Amino acid sequence: MKYFFGATLAFLLLVGNLQAAETPLFIELEGIGYAAFSPDGKKLLTRDQEHKTVRILDTETGKELYKLEGHTAKVNSSVFFPDGKKIATASGVSVSEREGIAPANGDNTARIWDAESGKELLTLKGHEAWVIFANPSPDGKKIVTGGGDRTARIWDAESGKELHLLTGHTHRVEPGLFSPDGTKVVTGSLDKTARIWDVESGKELYTLEGHTDSVSTIAFSPDGTKIATASLDRTVRIWDTESGRELQKLDHENRMLYVMFFQEGRKIAASSLGGYTRIWEVESGRRLYQVDGHIMIGAAAFTPDEKRFVTVSNANPSVARIWNTESGVEVQRLEGHEGRLFSAAFSPDGTQIVILGLLNGTCRIWNVLPPLVRPAIIDF
């Protein structure tokens, strides 16, 4: 595996003025199927294209720090805990034709790892089919998992004890996450519903019904009072967390992939297979603006300060576009990838962005507000 470090050129990001494609490339990797920064930006959590090997890299040097070894099947998700001290992974093999039956070699576990040493701390066993996600609570004391057995489960992240079995969905459960205060969990499903659960009791509080196709993405507002769901039925819906009541239905022309709240909670960004991202006002349901430029969108993400956001193309030409959040004006363009792009994430300080492509699993980290670095090539 080679890591290419390019000499960077300092430049001034002028809001509203498109920056040329000379944005310096910091690192290029191949064979990567997933990548995410640690909360402090010092590590990069990666999975290979087959999602069987999880590696942690040093973002300054590109050197591999360690591998997470123990899963016996495909790793479907891997995330840092909010404090960056632990990592959660979920594993298992999709068996959609006989969902709910675990193959003998399916793994079907979630695991918790020490982020400094890579040592496995806990194995969470209980799911009867593939585990699709494992997401920690904001305080890192609990973790929610869900998958192909149509259940979600809440675990004690310190002891590994299963606290609650969440049943009610009639198809595989994906996604699932904690509310900002950690008192609730919301889950989505291919059964076209989302459900809100009480973390303390494990009781289902509300079923969010209205979508006519699978729920693809869920997001809590920063204060936890609202939930946004994006669906393949071409709508985004906003719900009241306390009552389960639908507040807004935001119609689109294409299947919806992503929805994100702004930190102030008054706006959301929604991205579709149609190649556009729309910014909506939550309270009124009014569309503020739309950004285009892609045939199909593979991912979208905000900078931490939310002054910019990125969209990447899931169809040729392979390009990532960075936009000014207030105006919707394109301010930067990152080109050079081969094949479709499907993932993007900013570093915690907003100075770098990691973008993944499908062809050869090309992963590139760009300096979008870069410091000066010396060129180097590291070959493993």
C-alpha positions as CSV (number, residue, x, y, z in Angstrom):
1,M,0.0,0.0,0.0
2,K,1.4,3.4,-0.9
3,Y,0.6,6.7,0.7
4,F,1.3,9.8,-1.5
5,F,1.9,13.1,0.2
6,G,1.9,16.1,-2.1
7,A,3.6,19.4,-1.3
8,T,0.8,21.8,-0.5
9,L,0.3,25.4,-1.6
10,A,-1.2,27.9,0.8
11,F,-4.2,29.7,-0.6
12,L,-7.0,32.0,0.5
13,L,-10.5,30.7,0.4
14,L,-12.7,33.5,-0.9
15,V,-16.3,33.0,-0.1
16,G,-18.3,33.2,-3.3
17,N,-15.3,32.8,-5.6
18,L,-14.7,29.3,-7.1
19,Q,-11.3,27.9,-6.2
20,A,-9.6,26.0,-9.0
21,A,-8.8,22.3,-8.9
22,E,-5.3,22.9,-7.8
23,T,-6.4,22.3,-4.2
24,P,-3.5,20.4,-2.8
25,L,-3.8,16.6,-2.4
26,F,-2.4,15.5,0.9
27,I,-2.8,11.7,1.0
28,E,-4.0,9.2,-1.6
29,L,-4.8,5.6,-0.6
30,E,-6.1,2.6,-2.5
31,G,-8.3,-0.3,-1.6
32,I,-10.3,1.7,1.0
33,G,-14.0,1.1,1.4
34,Y,-14.6,3.5,4.4
35,A,-12.7,6.2,6.1
36,A,-13.5,8.6,9.0
37,F,-11.5,11.0,11.2
38,S,-11.2,10.6,14.9
39,P,-12.8,13.3,17.0
40,D,-9.4,15.0,17.5
41,G,-8.4,14.5,13.8
42,K,-5.2,12.6,14.6
43,K,-6.4,9.2,13.4
44,L,-8.2,7.9,10.4
45,L,-10.4,4.8,10.8
46,T,-10.6,2.8,7.6
47,R,-12.0,-0.4,6.2
48,D,-10.8,-2.2,3.0
49,Q,-13.1,-2.6,0.0
50,E,-14.2,-6.1,1.2
51,H,-14.9,-4.5,4.6
52,K,-13.0,-7.3,6.3
53,T,-9.9,-5.4,7.6
54,V,-10.2,-2.4,9.9
55,R,-7.1,-0.2,10.1
56,I,-6.3,2.9,12.0
57,L,-3.9,5.3,10.4
58,D,-2.0,8.3,11.7
59,T,-3.3,11.3,9.7
60,E,0.0,13.2,9.9
61,T,2.3,10.5,8.6
62,G,-0.1,8.0,6.9
63,K,1.4,5.2,8.9
64,E,-0.7,2.3,10.0
65,L,-1.0,2.3,13.8
66,Y,-2.8,-1.0,14.2
67,K,-5.5,-3.3,12.9
68,L,-8.7,-4.4,14.7
69,E,-8.7,-8.1,14.4
70,G,-11.4,-10.5,15.7
71,H,-14.4,-10.3,13.5
72,T,-14.9,-13.3,11.3
73,A,-17.2,-11.7,8.7
74,K,-17.7,-8.5,6.9
75,V,-17.5,-5.3,9.1
76,N,-20.6,-3.3,8.3
77,S,-19.9,-0.2,10.4
78,S,-17.1,1.3,12.4
79,V,-17.2,4.5,14.4
80,F,-15.3,6.3,17.1
81,F,-16.9,7.0,20.4
82,P,-17.6,10.7,21.0
83,D,-14.5,11.1,23.2
84,G,-12.3,9.2,20.7
85,K,-11.1,6.7,23.3
86,K,-13.0,3.7,21.9
87,I,-14.2,2.3,18.6
88,A,-17.4,0.4,17.9
89,T,-17.7,-2.1,15.0
90,A,-20.6,-4.2,13.7
91,S,-20.3,-7.4,11.7
92,G,-22.2,-10.1,9.8
93,V,-23.3,-11.4,6.5
94,S,-26.4,-10.2,4.6
95,V,-28.9,-13.1,4.2
96,S,-31.8,-11.2,2.7
97,E,-33.3,-14.2,1.1
98,R,-33.8,-15.8,4.6
99,E,-33.5,-12.8,6.8
100,G,-33.4,-13.6,10.5
101,I,-31.4,-16.8,10.1
102,A,-27.8,-16.5,11.1
103,P,-25.3,-18.4,8.9
104,A,-22.8,-20.5,10.7
105,N,-19.9,-18.2,9.9
106,G,-21.9,-15.0,10.1
107,D,-20.2,-13.4,13.1
108,N,-23.3,-11.3,13.9
109,T,-21.6,-9.4,16.7
110,A,-20.7,-5.9,17.6
111,R,-17.3,-5.2,19.3
112,I,-15.8,-2.4,21.3
113,W,-12.1,-1.6,21.0
114,D,-9.5,0.6,22.7
115,A,-8.6,3.4,20.3
116,E,-5.1,3.8,21.5
117,S,-3.9,0.2,21.4
118,G,-6.5,-1.5,19.1
119,K,-7.2,-4.1,21.8
120,E,-10.6,-5.7,21.8
121,L,-12.5,-4.7,25.0
122,L,-15.9,-6.3,24.6
123,T,-17.9,-8.6,22.2
124,L,-21.6,-7.9,22.1
125,K,-23.4,-11.2,21.3
126,G,-27.2,-11.6,20.9
127,H,-28.3,-10.7,17.4
128,E,-29.5,-13.6,15.4
129,A,-28.5,-12.2,12.0
130,W,-26.0,-9.6,10.6
131,V,-25.4,-6.5,12.7
132,I,-25.6,-3.5,10.5
133,F,-24.7,-0.6,12.9
134,A,-23.3,0.0,16.3
135,N,-23.6,3.6,17.5
136,P,-22.5,4.9,21.0
137,S,-24.5,7.3,23.1
138,P,-23.3,10.9,23.5
139,D,-21.7,10.1,26.9
140,G,-20.2,6.8,25.6
141,K,-21.8,4.7,28.4
142,K,-24.3,2.9,26.1
143,I,-24.4,1.6,22.6
144,V,-27.3,0.8,20.2
145,T,-27.1,-2.0,17.6
146,G,-29.5,-3.2,14.9
147,G,-29.6,-5.4,12.0
148,G,-31.1,-8.2,9.9
149,D,-32.9,-10.0,12.8
150,R,-35.4,-7.0,12.8
151,T,-34.3,-6.0,16.3
152,A,-32.3,-3.2,17.9
153,R,-30.5,-3.6,21.2
154,I,-29.2,-1.3,23.8
155,W,-26.0,-2.3,25.6
156,D,-23.9,-1.2,28.5
157,A,-20.7,-0.1,26.8
158,E,-18.6,-0.6,30.0
159,S,-19.7,-4.2,30.9
160,G,-21.1,-5.5,27.6
161,K,-24.4,-6.4,29.2
162,E,-27.5,-6.2,27.0
163,L,-29.9,-3.8,28.6
164,H,-32.9,-3.8,26.3
165,L,-34.2,-5.7,23.3
166,L,-36.2,-3.4,21.0
167,T,-38.7,-5.3,19.0
168,G,-41.5,-4.1,16.7
169,H,-39.9,-3.5,13.3
170,T,-41.0,-6.0,10.6
171,H,-37.9,-5.7,8.4
172,R,-34.2,-5.2,9.0
173,V,-33.3,-2.3,11.3
174,E,-31.1,0.4,9.8
175,P,-30.2,3.2,10.8
176,G,-30.3,3.8,14.6
177,L,-28.9,6.5,16.9
178,F,-29.2,8.2,20.3
179,S,-30.8,11.6,20.9
180,P,-28.4,14.4,21.8
181,D,-29.2,14.0,25.5
182,G,-29.0,10.2,25.4
183,T,-32.5,9.5,26.7
184,K,-34.0,8.3,23.5
185,V,-33.1,6.1,20.5
186,V,-34.6,6.4,17.1
187,T,-34.5,3.5,14.6
188,G,-35.4,3.3,10.9
189,S,-36.3,0.3,8.8
190,L,-37.0,-1.2,5.5
191,D,-40.5,-1.6,6.9
192,K,-41.1,2.1,6.0
193,T,-41.3,3.3,9.6
194,A,-39.1,4.9,12.2
195,R,-39.6,4.3,15.9
196,I,-38.7,6.2,19.0
197,W,-37.6,4.3,22.1
198,D,-37.0,5.3,25.8
199,V,-33.5,4.4,26.7
200,E,-34.1,3.9,30.4
201,S,-37.0,1.4,30.0
202,G,-36.5,0.1,26.5
203,K,-40.2,0.9,25.9
204,E,-41.4,2.0,22.4
205,L,-42.7,5.6,22.7
206,Y,-44.0,6.2,19.1
207,T,-44.0,4.7,15.6
208,L,-43.4,7.3,13.0
209,E,-45.7,6.3,10.1
210,G,-46.2,8.0,6.8
211,H,-43.4,7.0,4.5
212,T,-44.3,4.7,1.7
213,D,-40.8,3.3,1.1
214,S,-37.7,2.5,3.2
215,V,-36.3,5.0,5.6
216,S,-32.7,5.7,4.5
217,T,-31.4,8.3,7.0
218,I,-32.4,9.7,10.3
219,A,-31.2,12.8,12.1
220,F,-32.0,14.5,15.5
221,S,-32.1,18.2,15.7
222,P,-29.3,19.5,18.0
223,D,-31.7,20.1,20.9
224,G,-33.3,16.7,20.4
225,T,-36.9,18.1,20.0
226,K,-37.2,17.1,16.3
227,I,-36.3,14.2,14.1
228,A,-35.8,14.2,10.3
229,T,-36.3,11.1,8.3
230,A,-35.3,10.7,4.6
231,S,-36.9,8.0,2.5
232,L,-36.7,6.3,-0.8
233,D,-40.3,7.5,-1.3
234,R,-38.9,10.9,-2.4
235,T,-39.8,12.7,0.8
236,V,-38.1,14.1,3.9
237,R,-40.4,14.3,7.0
238,I,-39.9,16.3,10.2
239,W,-41.3,14.9,13.4
240,D,-41.9,16.1,17.0
241,T,-39.8,13.9,19.3
242,E,-42.1,14.3,22.3
243,S,-45.4,13.5,20.6
244,G,-44.4,11.6,17.4
245,R,-46.4,14.0,15.4
246,E,-45.4,14.8,11.8
247,L,-44.6,18.5,11.5
248,Q,-43.5,18.8,7.9
249,K,-43.5,16.7,4.7
250,L,-40.8,18.0,2.2
251,D,-41.4,16.6,-1.3
252,H,-38.7,15.9,-3.8
253,E,-38.5,14.5,-7.3
254,N,-36.0,11.7,-6.5
255,R,-35.2,9.1,-3.9
256,M,-33.7,10.7,-0.8
257,L,-30.4,9.5,0.6
258,Y,-29.2,12.0,3.3
259,V,-30.7,14.5,5.7
260,M,-28.7,16.7,8.1
261,F,-29.7,19.4,10.6
262,F,-27.8,22.6,10.9
263,Q,-26.4,23.1,14.4
264,E,-28.8,26.0,15.1
265,G,-31.6,23.5,14.3
266,R,-33.6,25.9,12.1
267,K,-32.5,24.4,8.8
268,I,-31.9,21.0,7.2
269,A,-29.9,19.9,4.2
270,A,-31.4,17.0,2.1
271,S,-29.6,15.2,-0.7
272,S,-31.1,13.0,-3.3
273,L,-30.2,10.5,-6.0
274,G,-31.2,13.2,-8.5
275,G,-27.9,15.0,-8.0
276,Y,-29.1,18.0,-5.9
277,T,-29.1,19.1,-2.3
278,R,-31.8,21.3,-1.0
279,I,-31.7,23.5,2.1
280,W,-35.1,23.8,3.9
281,E,-36.4,25.9,6.8
282,V,-37.6,23.5,9.4
283,E,-40.4,25.6,11.0
284,S,-42.1,26.7,7.8
285,G,-41.1,23.9,5.4
286,R,-39.9,26.6,3.0
287,R,-37.2,25.7,0.5
288,L,-34.4,28.2,0.8
289,Y,-32.2,27.1,-2.1
290,Q,-30.9,24.2,-4.1
291,V,-27.4,23.3,-5.2
292,D,-26.9,21.3,-8.4
293,G,-23.9,20.2,-10.4
294,H,-24.0,16.4,-10.0
295,I,-25.8,13.7,-12.0
296,M,-26.2,11.7,-8.8
297,I,-25.0,12.5,-5.3
298,G,-23.0,9.9,-3.4
299,A,-22.6,11.8,-0.1
300,A,-22.8,15.2,1.6
301,A,-21.2,16.7,4.8
302,F,-20.8,19.9,6.7
303,T,-17.7,21.6,8.0
304,P,-17.8,21.7,11.8
305,D,-18.5,25.5,11.7
306,E,-21.2,24.9,9.0
307,K,-19.9,27.7,6.8
308,R,-19.3,25.2,4.0
309,F,-20.7,21.8,2.9
310,V,-19.5,19.3,0.4
311,T,-21.4,17.1,-2.1
312,V,-19.7,14.3,-4.1
313,S,-20.8,12.7,-7.4
314,N,-21.9,9.1,-7.5
315,A,-21.7,9.2,-11.3
316,N,-19.1,10.5,-13.8
317,P,-17.6,13.0,-13.9
318,S,-16.1,12.3,-10.5
319,V,-16.0,15.6,-8.7
320,A,-16.6,17.0,-5.2
321,R,-18.0,20.4,-4.8
322,I,-17.8,22.6,-1.7
323,W,-20.5,25.2,-1.2
324,N,-21.0,28.3,0.9
325,T,-23.7,27.5,3.3
326,E,-25.4,30.9,3.5
327,S,-25.4,31.7,-0.2
328,G,-25.4,28.3,-1.9
329,V,-22.5,29.4,-4.1
330,E,-19.8,26.9,-5.1
331,V,-16.5,27.9,-3.6
332,Q,-14.2,25.0,-4.3
333,R,-14.0,22.0,-6.6
334,L,-12.0,18.8,-6.1
335,E,-11.2,16.7,-9.2
336,G,-9.0,13.8,-10.1
337,H,-10.9,10.8,-8.7
338,E,-11.7,8.0,-11.0
339,G,-15.1,6.4,-10.9
340,R,-18.1,7.2,-8.7
341,L,-17.7,8.8,-5.3
342,F,-19.7,7.6,-2.3
343,S,-18.4,9.1,0.9
344,A,-17.1,12.4,2.3
345,A,-16.2,13.7,5.7
346,F,-14.4,16.8,7.0
347,S,-11.7,16.7,9.7
348,P,-12.8,18.1,13.1
349,D,-11.0,21.4,12.4
350,G,-12.4,21.7,8.9
351,T,-9.0,22.0,7.2
352,Q,-9.1,18.6,5.5
353,I,-11.6,16.4,3.8
354,V,-11.6,12.7,3.1
355,I,-13.3,11.5,-0.1
356,L,-13.8,7.9,-1.2
357,G,-14.3,6.5,-4.7
358,L,-15.6,3.1,-5.8
359,L,-12.9,2.4,-8.4
360,N,-10.0,0.6,-6.7
361,G,-11.3,2.0,-3.4
362,T,-9.4,5.3,-4.0
363,C,-9.4,7.4,-0.9
364,R,-8.1,11.0,-1.0
365,I,-7.5,13.4,1.8
366,W,-7.4,17.0,0.6
367,N,-6.2,20.1,2.4
368,V,-9.1,22.5,1.9
369,L,-7.6,25.1,4.2
370,P,-4.1,23.6,4.4
371,P,-1.0,24.1,6.5
372,L,2.3,23.7,4.6
373,V,3.6,20.2,4.6
374,R,6.7,18.6,3.2
375,P,6.3,16.1,0.4
376,A,6.9,12.4,1.2
377,I,6.1,8.9,-0.1
378,I,5.6,6.1,2.3
379,D,5.4,2.5,1.0
380,F,4.2,-0.3,3.1
